[in-house]
Amino acid sequence: MRWARKLEAAGVHVVYGLMGLKTHAKLSLVIRDEPQGLRRYCHIGTGNYNPKTARMYEDLGILSSDVELTEDLTKLFNQLSGFAPQSTYSRLLVAPRTLRSGITERIDREIENSKAGKPSGIQFKLNSILDERFVAKLYEASQAGVKIELLIRGICAVQPGLKGISENITVKSVLGRFLEHSRIFHFINAGESEYWIGSADLMGRNLDRRVESLIRVDRKEHHQRLQAILDLGLSDKVSSWTLTGTEWVRKSINEQGKPLNDLHATMIKLYRNDQ
């Protein structure tokens, strides 16, 4: 509230959010008057705009001037500020209206693809998964033959490896120098992979009682980066915890007794070499 008052004193229009809903989405939109006319720029992230947590949290973000995406954010900000009715979006899923149903539809699509003999699979990287309906939906997908790989940093209500229920599900967790905080949703989609990133975990509060957003990532080079993050986190070559039933088992050395790679040290090295 102190910052809100300072901003208002400087002439900023501060919107306090929607009644009964916590705004948890991480979005920004800038409109510039350029020589060629008005142009919009946006940023969609998985983490807060906070200089302290930015040094300790692992997060992702996209900076874009894509017309379709900036139009989506313009609609959302207008709705949040009360200047527009409910809107439909091209590349956004927004809680509490479309995020739950959107993810459910995509899990159902993987189930149908598996039954039809098409490529199918699900990979989620989340802070937590606790929502009962999504736990049941993932069990349904597993029973339909969909391979499901979960990288969960915190609470996980999914029990992998249950006979006849979750034999196609694996769950891993990575704890290290940084707090794993990004959310990635990957659907194999019959070979046409679909990736989403955003602010929401699969918990009732995120899905039903908060304003959350996920963005569909369309560029192939971004797909490759996201897949590299998933592959590294799920790899048997990095130190991690594996959920077996209800018990977490740590694996930090390989069969030869040598230490496994540290995920965050590996990520730092990769990004330094990429610059």
Secondary structure per residue as TSV (DSSP state, phi and psi in degrees):
chain	resnum	aa	ss	phi	psi
A	1	M	-	360.0	-33.8
A	2	R	H	-61.1	-44.6
A	3	W	H	-68.0	-36.7
A	4	A	H	-60.6	-43.4
A	5	R	H	-65.2	-39.3
A	6	K	H	-63.9	-41.7
A	7	L	H	-65.0	-43.3
A	8	E	H	-64.0	-37.3
A	9	A	H	-64.8	-26.8
A	10	A	T	-88.0	1.3
A	11	G	T	98.5	9.0
A	12	V	-	-84.2	137.8
A	13	H	-	-84.2	108.7
A	14	V	-	-99.1	124.5
A	15	V	-	-103.9	129.4
A	16	Y	-	-90.8	8.4
A	17	G	-	97.9	-178.5
A	18	L	-	-91.3	140.0
A	19	M	T	-57.7	128.3
A	20	G	T	83.7	-2.6
A	21	L	-	-126.3	132.3
A	22	K	E	-83.2	130.3
A	23	T	E	-84.2	112.4
A	24	H	-	-117.4	-7.4
A	25	A	-	-64.8	149.9
A	26	K	-	-115.3	92.9
A	27	L	E	-137.6	148.5
A	28	S	E	-145.2	149.1
A	29	L	E	-140.3	128.5
A	30	V	E	-121.5	131.9
A	31	I	E	-114.5	121.1
A	32	R	E	-113.7	140.6
A	33	D	E	-92.4	97.9
A	34	E	E	-103.7	166.1
A	35	P	T	-53.3	-32.5
A	36	Q	T	-85.2	-2.0
A	37	G	E	121.3	-173.3
A	38	L	E	-68.4	136.4
A	39	R	E	-136.4	139.8
A	40	R	E	-107.7	140.0
A	41	Y	E	-125.9	144.3
A	42	C	E	-139.9	159.1
A	43	H	E	-133.2	130.5
A	44	I	E	-122.2	125.7
A	45	G	E	-132.4	177.2
A	46	T	S	-106.9	-8.3
A	47	G	S	-125.3	166.7
A	48	N	-	-72.0	157.1
A	49	Y	S	-85.3	76.7
A	50	N	-	-138.3	119.4
A	51	P	T	-65.8	-24.9
A	52	K	T	-76.9	-50.8
A	53	T	G	-69.4	-24.7
A	54	A	G	-63.5	-22.4
A	55	R	G	-88.3	-14.2
A	56	M	T	-118.9	-18.3
A	57	Y	E	-101.9	146.2
A	58	E	E	-92.1	120.9
A	59	D	-	-144.3	169.2
A	60	L	-	-128.8	156.3
A	61	G	E	-159.2	156.3
A	62	I	E	-125.1	128.2
A	63	L	E	-106.3	124.2
A	64	S	E	-148.4	153.2
A	65	S	-	-118.8	19.3
A	66	D	-	-57.2	129.6
A	67	V	H	-62.1	-43.8
A	68	E	H	-64.6	-43.0
A	69	L	H	-70.3	-44.2
A	70	T	H	-66.6	-30.4
A	71	E	H	-66.1	-40.8
A	72	D	H	-58.8	-46.5
A	73	L	H	-68.0	-35.2
A	74	T	H	-60.2	-44.9
A	75	K	H	-60.7	-43.8
A	76	L	H	-66.6	-45.2
A	77	F	H	-64.3	-38.3
A	78	N	H	-63.7	-37.7
A	79	Q	H	-68.3	-43.1
A	80	L	H	-65.3	-30.7
A	81	S	T	-88.0	-2.9
A	82	G	T	86.3	10.4
A	83	F	S	-98.2	5.1
A	84	A	S	-152.9	151.9
A	85	P	-	-75.4	-179.2
A	86	Q	-	-58.7	140.4
A	87	S	-	-122.7	164.7
A	88	T	-	-106.4	151.6
A	89	Y	-	-126.5	153.6
A	90	S	S	-88.3	-41.3
A	91	R	S	-127.7	11.5
A	92	L	E	-116.5	143.6
A	93	L	E	-113.3	128.6
A	94	V	E	-125.6	124.8
A	95	A	E	-85.1	149.0
A	96	P	T	-93.7	14.7
A	97	R	T	-89.2	-52.2
A	98	T	T	-120.8	-6.7
A	99	L	H	-72.2	-47.7
A	100	R	H	-60.4	-49.8
A	101	S	H	-66.7	-35.2
A	102	G	H	-66.1	-43.7
A	103	I	H	-69.1	-39.6
A	104	T	H	-60.2	-44.3
A	105	E	H	-59.6	-37.2
A	106	R	H	-75.8	-32.4
A	107	I	H	-66.8	-42.5
A	108	D	H	-60.0	-36.7
A	109	R	H	-64.5	-39.5
A	110	E	H	-65.0	-37.5
A	111	I	H	-61.8	-46.6
A	112	E	H	-64.9	-39.6
A	113	N	H	-63.0	-41.2
A	114	S	H	-63.6	-43.9
A	115	K	H	-65.0	-29.7
A	116	A	T	-87.8	1.6
A	117	G	T	80.3	14.4
A	118	K	-	-91.6	160.6
A	119	P	-	-58.6	135.1
A	120	S	-	-146.6	157.9
A	121	G	-	165.3	156.7
A	122	I	E	-136.9	133.7
A	123	Q	E	-131.2	123.0
A	124	F	E	-121.2	135.1
A	125	K	E	-117.9	112.5
A	126	L	E	-138.0	165.4
A	127	N	S	-75.5	-46.1
A	128	S	-	-152.7	153.5
A	129	I	B	-134.9	116.3
A	130	L	-	-136.7	-16.5
A	131	D	-	-64.5	125.1
A	132	E	H	-62.3	-37.9
A	133	R	H	-67.8	-36.1
A	134	F	H	-76.0	-33.4
A	135	V	H	-59.6	-46.9
A	136	A	H	-64.3	-37.3
A	137	K	H	-67.9	-39.1
A	138	L	H	-67.3	-37.2
A	139	Y	H	-61.6	-42.0
A	140	E	H	-60.5	-42.9
A	141	A	H	-64.9	-41.5
A	142	S	H	-60.3	-43.5
A	143	Q	H	-67.0	-22.3
A	144	A	T	-86.0	0.3
A	145	G	T	96.6	7.8
A	146	V	-	-78.7	126.3
A	147	K	-	-76.3	126.4
A	148	I	E	-125.1	123.8
A	149	E	E	-119.7	121.4
A	150	L	E	-115.7	132.1
A	151	L	E	-116.8	98.9
A	152	I	E	-118.5	122.2
A	153	R	S	-78.7	-35.8
A	154	G	S	-116.0	-120.1
A	155	I	-	-73.3	133.6
A	156	C	B	-136.0	112.4
A	157	A	-	-89.1	-3.4
A	158	V	-	-82.6	128.5
A	159	Q	-	-102.7	112.5
A	160	P	T	-80.4	158.6
A	161	G	T	78.3	10.5
A	162	L	-	-76.6	128.0
A	163	K	T	-59.8	126.5
A	164	G	T	77.1	-0.6
A	165	I	T	-125.1	-53.7
A	166	S	S	-136.4	35.3
A	167	E	T	-67.7	-19.0
A	168	N	T	-98.0	13.6
A	169	I	E	-112.1	134.2
A	170	T	E	-124.3	146.0
A	171	V	E	-131.7	128.2
A	172	K	E	-128.7	161.5
A	173	S	E	-143.4	141.9
A	174	V	-	-121.1	126.3
A	175	L	-	-121.5	132.6
A	176	G	S	-165.9	-148.8
A	177	R	S	-60.3	-39.7
A	178	F	S	-108.8	155.5
A	179	L	E	-83.6	115.4
A	180	E	E	-63.9	116.9
A	181	H	-	-132.2	-14.6
A	182	S	-	-74.9	154.2
A	183	R	E	-120.1	125.2
A	184	I	E	-127.4	132.1
A	185	F	E	-118.6	119.4
A	186	H	E	-122.5	125.1
A	187	F	E	-118.5	127.7
A	188	I	-	-62.1	-39.6
A	189	N	G	55.7	52.2
A	190	A	G	55.4	33.4
A	191	G	G	95.0	-8.6
A	192	E	S	-106.6	74.9
A	193	S	-	-52.8	140.4
A	194	E	E	-122.7	128.3
A	195	Y	E	-121.5	139.4
A	196	W	E	-131.7	143.5
A	197	I	E	-131.1	159.1
A	198	G	E	168.7	-157.7
A	199	S	S	-99.8	-8.9
A	200	A	-	-98.1	137.1
A	201	D	-	-97.4	169.2
A	202	L	B	-91.0	70.8
A	203	M	S	-130.4	151.0
A	204	G	H	-55.0	-40.0
A	205	R	H	-65.3	-37.6
A	206	N	H	-70.9	-38.0
A	207	L	H	-83.8	-29.5
A	208	D	H	-121.1	-20.6
A	209	R	S	-124.8	13.5
A	210	R	E	-137.6	157.5
A	211	V	E	-88.2	110.5
A	212	E	E	-126.4	160.6
A	213	S	E	-144.2	145.0
A	214	L	E	-123.3	142.1
A	215	I	E	-113.8	136.9
A	216	R	E	-79.4	126.1
A	217	V	E	-92.2	122.6
A	218	D	-	-105.2	-27.7
A	219	R	-	-75.9	135.6
A	220	K	H	-62.3	-36.7
A	221	E	H	-66.6	-30.6
A	222	H	H	-72.3	-36.0
A	223	H	H	-57.3	-44.1
A	224	Q	H	-63.4	-39.3
A	225	R	H	-67.2	-43.2
A	226	L	H	-65.4	-40.2
A	227	Q	H	-66.5	-35.4
A	228	A	H	-63.4	-38.9
A	229	I	H	-64.5	-45.0
A	230	L	H	-63.9	-46.3
A	231	D	H	-60.7	-41.5
A	232	L	H	-67.9	-44.1
A	233	G	H	-65.5	-32.5
A	234	L	H	-91.2	-3.9
A	235	S	-	-68.8	145.9
A	236	D	T	-76.3	-5.3
A	237	K	T	-92.2	-3.5
A	238	V	B	-113.1	150.3
A	239	S	-	-66.9	130.3
A	240	S	E	-161.1	175.8
A	241	W	E	-111.1	139.9
A	242	T	E	-117.8	133.7
A	243	L	E	-88.8	121.0
A	244	T	E	-117.6	105.4
A	245	G	T	65.8	-109.6
A	246	T	T	-115.2	10.3
A	247	E	E	-115.0	130.7
A	248	W	E	-89.1	129.6
A	249	V	E	-118.8	126.2
A	250	R	E	-87.7	137.1
A	251	K	E	-125.8	113.5
A	252	S	-	-124.7	-7.8
A	253	I	B	-130.1	152.8
A	254	N	-	-89.2	-174.3
A	255	E	T	-66.0	-21.7
A	256	Q	T	-88.8	1.7
A	257	G	S	83.8	10.2
A	258	K	-	-95.6	148.8
A	259	P	B	-61.7	139.1
A	260	L	-	-75.0	161.6
A	261	N	B	-64.6	145.1
A	262	D	-	-86.2	123.3
A	263	L	H	-57.4	-48.6
A	264	H	H	-71.5	-36.1
A	265	A	H	-63.6	-38.7
A	266	T	H	-65.3	-42.5
A	267	M	H	-63.3	-42.1
A	268	I	H	-60.2	-45.0
A	269	K	H	-62.6	-43.0
A	270	L	H	-63.0	-42.8
A	271	Y	H	-72.0	-33.7
A	272	R	H	-65.1	-40.9
A	273	N	H	-70.5	-22.0
A	274	D	H	-81.5	-16.0
A	275	Q	-	-83.0	360.0
